[in-house]
């Protein structure tokens, strides 16, 4: 099992990627509360399942495409 600290670090990296994402106009794509809501959808087990296959940037991109 992956350590909780690694899961938390991955979650934070995804969160930071989402917060940095901007629209063509330079405005943020998501508000902080929208990012928080997205991240709360994923349990630690959900993240552990995807971590070996997706970088935090890839995970953020997938969430932004929805």
N, CA, C and O atoms as a GROMACS GRO file, in nm:
protein
  264
    1UNK      N    1   0.085  -0.120   0.000
    1UNK     CA    2   0.000   0.000   0.000
    1UNK      C    3   0.088   0.124   0.000
    1UNK      O    4   0.190   0.129   0.068
    2UNK      N    5   0.048   0.222  -0.075
    2UNK     CA    6   0.122   0.348  -0.084
    2UNK      C    7   0.100   0.427   0.044
    2UNK      O    8  -0.011   0.432   0.098
    3UNK      N    9   0.208   0.489   0.092
    3UNK     CA   10   0.200   0.566   0.216
    3UNK      C   11   0.107   0.685   0.203
    3UNK      O   12   0.095   0.746   0.096
    4UNK      N   13   0.041   0.718   0.312
    4UNK     CA   14  -0.052   0.831   0.318
    4UNK      C   15   0.016   0.961   0.276
    4UNK      O   16  -0.046   1.044   0.210
    5UNK      N   17   0.141   0.980   0.313
    5UNK     CA   18   0.211   1.104   0.278
    5UNK      C   19   0.228   1.116   0.127
    5UNK      O   20   0.222   1.227   0.074
    6UNK      N   21   0.249   1.004   0.057
    6UNK     CA   22   0.262   1.007  -0.089
    6UNK      C   23   0.128   1.038  -0.154
    6UNK      O   24   0.121   1.111  -0.253
    7UNK      N   25   0.022   0.983  -0.098
    7UNK     CA   26  -0.113   1.010  -0.150
    7UNK      C   27  -0.146   1.158  -0.130
    7UNK      O   28  -0.197   1.222  -0.222
    8UNK      N   29  -0.118   1.210  -0.012
    8UNK     CA   30  -0.145   1.351   0.016
    8UNK      C   31  -0.064   1.443  -0.075
    8UNK      O   32  -0.114   1.545  -0.121
    9UNK      N   33   0.061   1.407  -0.101
    9UNK     CA   34   0.147   1.486  -0.189
    9UNK      C   35   0.092   1.485  -0.332
    9UNK      O   36   0.090   1.588  -0.399
   10UNK      N   37   0.049   1.368  -0.378
   10UNK     CA   38  -0.009   1.356  -0.512
   10UNK      C   39  -0.136   1.440  -0.522
   10UNK      O   40  -0.155   1.512  -0.619
   11UNK      N   41  -0.222   1.429  -0.422
   11UNK     CA   42  -0.348   1.506  -0.419
   11UNK      C   43  -0.316   1.656  -0.426
   11UNK      O   44  -0.381   1.730  -0.500
   12UNK      N   45  -0.218   1.700  -0.352
   12UNK     CA   46  -0.181   1.842  -0.351
   12UNK      C   47  -0.124   1.885  -0.486
   12UNK      O   48  -0.151   1.996  -0.531
   13UNK      N   49  -0.047   1.800  -0.550
   13UNK     CA   50   0.008   1.833  -0.681
   13UNK      C   51  -0.104   1.847  -0.785
   13UNK      O   52  -0.101   1.938  -0.868
   14UNK      N   53  -0.202   1.758  -0.780
   14UNK     CA   54  -0.317   1.768  -0.870
   14UNK      C   55  -0.391   1.899  -0.842
   14UNK      O   56  -0.428   1.971  -0.934
   15UNK      N   57  -0.412   1.928  -0.715
   15UNK     CA   58  -0.483   2.050  -0.676
   15UNK      C   59  -0.411   2.174  -0.730
   15UNK      O   60  -0.475   2.264  -0.783
   16UNK      N   61  -0.280   2.177  -0.715
   16UNK     CA   62  -0.201   2.291  -0.764
   16UNK      C   63  -0.210   2.305  -0.916
   16UNK      O   64  -0.220   2.416  -0.968
   17UNK      N   65  -0.208   2.193  -0.987
   17UNK     CA   66  -0.222   2.196  -1.133
   17UNK      C   67  -0.358   2.255  -1.172
   17UNK      O   68  -0.367   2.336  -1.264
   18UNK      N   69  -0.461   2.214  -1.102
   18UNK     CA   70  -0.595   2.265  -1.131
   18UNK      C   71  -0.604   2.415  -1.103
   18UNK      O   72  -0.667   2.489  -1.178
   19UNK      N   73  -0.542   2.458  -0.995
   19UNK     CA   74  -0.545   2.601  -0.961
   19UNK      C   75  -0.467   2.685  -1.062
   19UNK      O   76  -0.501   2.801  -1.085
   20UNK      N   77  -0.363   2.629  -1.121
   20UNK     CA   78  -0.281   2.701  -1.219
   20UNK      C   79  -0.343   2.706  -1.358
   20UNK      O   80  -0.305   2.789  -1.440
   21UNK      N   81  -0.437   2.618  -1.386
   21UNK     CA   82  -0.498   2.611  -1.519
   21UNK      C   83  -0.575   2.739  -1.549
   21UNK      O   84  -0.652   2.788  -1.466
   22UNK      N   85  -0.552   2.792  -1.669
   22UNK     CA   86  -0.618   2.917  -1.708
   22UNK      C   87  -0.693   2.902  -1.840
   22UNK      O   88  -0.664   2.814  -1.921
   23UNK      N   89  -0.788   2.990  -1.857
   23UNK     CA   90  -0.862   3.000  -1.984
   23UNK      C   91  -0.776   3.077  -2.082
   23UNK      O   92  -0.670   3.129  -2.045
   24UNK      N   93  -0.819   3.085  -2.206
   24UNK     CA   94  -0.745   3.159  -2.308
   24UNK      C   95  -0.729   3.306  -2.270
   24UNK      O   96  -0.634   3.371  -2.312
   25UNK      N   97  -0.822   3.356  -2.191
   25UNK     CA   98  -0.818   3.497  -2.149
   25UNK      C   99  -0.721   3.520  -2.033
   25UNK      O  100  -0.697   3.634  -1.993
   26UNK      N  101  -0.666   3.412  -1.980
   26UNK     CA  102  -0.574   3.424  -1.867
   26UNK      C  103  -0.642   3.409  -1.732
   26UNK      O  104  -0.576   3.405  -1.629
   27UNK      N  105  -0.773   3.401  -1.734
   27UNK     CA  106  -0.847   3.382  -1.609
   27UNK      C  107  -0.836   3.236  -1.564
   27UNK      O  108  -0.820   3.147  -1.647
   28UNK      N  109  -0.844   3.212  -1.434
   28UNK     CA  110  -0.842   3.074  -1.386
   28UNK      C  111  -0.961   2.996  -1.441
   28UNK      O  112  -1.072   3.049  -1.452
   29UNK      N  113  -0.937   2.869  -1.475
   29UNK     CA  114  -1.047   2.785  -1.524
   29UNK      C  115  -1.143   2.750  -1.413
   29UNK      O  116  -1.264   2.738  -1.435
   30UNK      N  117  -1.090   2.732  -1.293
   30UNK     CA  118  -1.171   2.692  -1.180
   30UNK      C  119  -1.142   2.781  -1.060
   30UNK      O  120  -1.030   2.831  -1.044
   31UNK      N  121  -1.243   2.801  -0.978
   31UNK     CA  122  -1.221   2.872  -0.853
   31UNK      C  123  -1.163   2.774  -0.751
   31UNK      O  124  -1.164   2.653  -0.771
   32UNK      N  125  -1.113   2.828  -0.644
   32UNK     CA  126  -1.060   2.742  -0.538
   32UNK      C  127  -1.167   2.648  -0.484
   32UNK      O  128  -1.139   2.532  -0.455
   33UNK      N  129  -1.289   2.698  -0.470
   33UNK     CA  130  -1.396   2.612  -0.418
   33UNK      C  131  -1.432   2.502  -0.518
   33UNK      O  132  -1.464   2.390  -0.478
   34UNK      N  133  -1.426   2.531  -0.648
   34UNK     CA  134  -1.451   2.428  -0.750
   34UNK      C  135  -1.342   2.321  -0.747
   34UNK      O  136  -1.371   2.202  -0.762
   35UNK      N  137  -1.219   2.364  -0.728
   35UNK     CA  138  -1.108   2.268  -0.719
   35UNK      C  139  -1.126   2.181  -0.595
   35UNK      O  140  -1.108   2.060  -0.601
   36UNK      N  141  -1.161   2.243  -0.485
   36UNK     CA  142  -1.182   2.167  -0.361
   36UNK      C  143  -1.291   2.063  -0.380
   36UNK      O  144  -1.277   1.948  -0.338
   37UNK      N  145  -1.400   2.104  -0.443
   37UNK     CA  146  -1.511   2.012  -0.468
   37UNK      C  147  -1.468   1.895  -0.557
   37UNK      O  148  -1.504   1.780  -0.530
   38UNK      N  149  -1.390   1.924  -0.661
   38UNK     CA  150  -1.341   1.817  -0.748
   38UNK      C  151  -1.253   1.719  -0.670
   38UNK      O  152  -1.267   1.597  -0.684
   39UNK      N  153  -1.164   1.773  -0.590
   39UNK     CA  154  -1.069   1.688  -0.518
   39UNK      C  155  -1.137   1.605  -0.411
   39UNK      O  156  -1.090   1.496  -0.377
   40UNK      N  157  -1.247   1.654  -0.357
   40UNK     CA  158  -1.320   1.579  -0.254
   40UNK      C  159  -1.391   1.457  -0.313
   40UNK      O  160  -1.434   1.368  -0.239
   41UNK      N  161  -1.405   1.454  -0.444
   41UNK     CA  162  -1.470   1.340  -0.510
   41UNK      C  163  -1.383   1.215  -0.506
   41UNK      O  164  -1.433   1.104  -0.524
   42UNK      N  165  -1.253   1.232  -0.482
   42UNK     CA  166  -1.160   1.120  -0.489
   42UNK      C  167  -1.115   1.075  -0.351
   42UNK      O  168  -1.063   1.154  -0.272
   43UNK      N  169  -1.137   0.948  -0.324
   43UNK     CA  170  -1.087   0.890  -0.199
   43UNK      C  171  -0.938   0.860  -0.217
   43UNK      O  172  -0.885   0.865  -0.328
   44UNK      N  173  -0.873   0.830  -0.108
   44UNK     CA  174  -0.732   0.790  -0.115
   44UNK      C  175  -0.718   0.666  -0.205
   44UNK      O  176  -0.624   0.658  -0.284
   45UNK      N  177  -0.810   0.572  -0.193
   45UNK     CA  178  -0.805   0.451  -0.274
   45UNK      C  179  -0.818   0.483  -0.423
   45UNK      O  180  -0.752   0.422  -0.507
   46UNK      N  181  -0.904   0.579  -0.457
   46UNK     CA  182  -0.918   0.620  -0.597
   46UNK      C  183  -0.785   0.672  -0.650
   46UNK      O  184  -0.742   0.637  -0.760
   47UNK      N  185  -0.720   0.756  -0.570
   47UNK     CA  186  -0.593   0.814  -0.614
   47UNK      C  187  -0.484   0.708  -0.624
   47UNK      O  188  -0.406   0.708  -0.720
   48UNK      N  189  -0.478   0.619  -0.527
   48UNK     CA  190  -0.378   0.512  -0.530
   48UNK      C  191  -0.392   0.429  -0.657
   48UNK      O  192  -0.292   0.389  -0.717
   49UNK      N  193  -0.515   0.403  -0.697
   49UNK     CA  194  -0.538   0.325  -0.818
   49UNK      C  195  -0.480   0.394  -0.941
   49UNK      O  196  -0.421   0.327  -1.027
   50UNK      N  197  -0.496   0.525  -0.952
   50UNK     CA  198  -0.450   0.598  -1.070
   50UNK      C  199  -0.307   0.647  -1.066
   50UNK      O  200  -0.249   0.678  -1.171
   51UNK      N  201  -0.248   0.656  -0.949
   51UNK     CA  202  -0.114   0.714  -0.937
   51UNK      C  203  -0.009   0.646  -1.025
   51UNK      O  204   0.074   0.716  -1.084
   52UNK      N  205  -0.007   0.514  -1.036
   52UNK     CA  206   0.096   0.452  -1.118
   52UNK      C  207   0.080   0.482  -1.268
   52UNK      O  208   0.175   0.465  -1.345
   53UNK      N  209  -0.037   0.526  -1.309
   53UNK     CA  210  -0.065   0.543  -1.451
   53UNK      C  211  -0.072   0.688  -1.496
   53UNK      O  212  -0.056   0.716  -1.614
   54UNK      N  213  -0.096   0.781  -1.402
   54UNK     CA  214  -0.117   0.922  -1.438
   54UNK      C  215  -0.034   1.014  -1.351
   54UNK      O  216  -0.032   1.002  -1.229
   55UNK      N  217   0.037   1.106  -1.416
   55UNK     CA  218   0.106   1.210  -1.341
   55UNK      C  219   0.000   1.304  -1.284
   55UNK      O  220  -0.114   1.303  -1.330
   56UNK      N  221   0.036   1.386  -1.187
   56UNK     CA  222  -0.061   1.484  -1.137
   56UNK      C  223  -0.111   1.576  -1.248
   56UNK      O  224  -0.228   1.615  -1.249
   57UNK      N  225  -0.024   1.610  -1.342
   57UNK     CA  226  -0.063   1.696  -1.454
   57UNK      C  227  -0.166   1.627  -1.543
   57UNK      O  228  -0.263   1.688  -1.588
   58UNK      N  229  -0.144   1.499  -1.569
   58UNK     CA  230  -0.239   1.422  -1.652
   58UNK      C  231  -0.374   1.411  -1.582
   58UNK      O  232  -0.479   1.424  -1.645
   59UNK      N  233  -0.370   1.387  -1.453
   59UNK     CA  234  -0.493   1.376  -1.375
   59UNK      C  235  -0.570   1.508  -1.382
   59UNK      O  236  -0.692   1.509  -1.402
   60UNK      N  237  -0.500   1.620  -1.364
   60UNK     CA  238  -0.563   1.751  -1.370
   60UNK      C  239  -0.623   1.776  -1.508
   60UNK      O  240  -0.734   1.828  -1.520
   61UNK      N  241  -0.549   1.740  -1.612
   61UNK     CA  242  -0.600   1.757  -1.748
   61UNK      C  243  -0.728   1.679  -1.770
   61UNK      O  244  -0.823   1.729  -1.831
   62UNK      N  245  -0.732   1.556  -1.722
   62UNK     CA  246  -0.852   1.475  -1.736
   62UNK      C  247  -0.971   1.539  -1.665
   62UNK      O  248  -1.082   1.540  -1.716
   63UNK      N  249  -0.946   1.594  -1.547
   63UNK     CA  250  -1.054   1.658  -1.471
   63UNK      C  251  -1.102   1.785  -1.541
   63UNK      O  252  -1.221   1.817  -1.539
   64UNK      N  253  -1.010   1.857  -1.603
   64UNK     CA  254  -1.048   1.980  -1.672
   64UNK      C  255  -1.125   1.952  -1.801
   64UNK      O  256  -1.203   2.036  -1.845
   65UNK      N  257  -1.106   1.838  -1.860
   65UNK     CA  258  -1.175   1.803  -1.984
   65UNK      C  259  -1.322   1.769  -1.959
   65UNK      O  260  -1.402   1.773  -2.052
   66UNK      N  261  -1.357   1.736  -1.837
   66UNK     CA  262  -1.496   1.699  -1.805
   66UNK      C  263  -1.587   1.819  -1.806
   66UNK      O  264  -1.707   1.806  -1.781
   0.00000   0.00000   0.00000
